[in-house]
Amino acid sequence: MYSRNQYLKVLRERYLKASTRKEKPQLLDEYCGNTDQARKYVIRKIQPRVDLRPMQRKRRPEVYDGRLKQL
């Protein structure tokens, strides 16, 4: 996952600098071919406002009282 995000970061820079409409689909095809990810998913991930860091999971609050933790 980490290496895929690194690759996406490099591709994102190239994608945003691409000036013609012929270059952008070629970059998407390259990435989709190398990672086997869906094209629409890659288009959403390549947007400049998307953060590539993994999201933190929400932890449930603890419901135990102090007596149970001492055992």
Residue pairs with C-beta under 8 A, 6 or more apart in sequence:
1 54
4 35
5 52
7 31
7 34
7 35
8 31
8 42
8 45
8 46
8 52
9 52
11 27
11 30
11 31
11 46
12 46
12 48
14 27
15 24
15 27
15 28
15 46
16 48
18 24
18 27
28 39
28 42
28 43
28 46
31 37
31 42
32 38
32 39
32 42
35 42
44 50
45 52
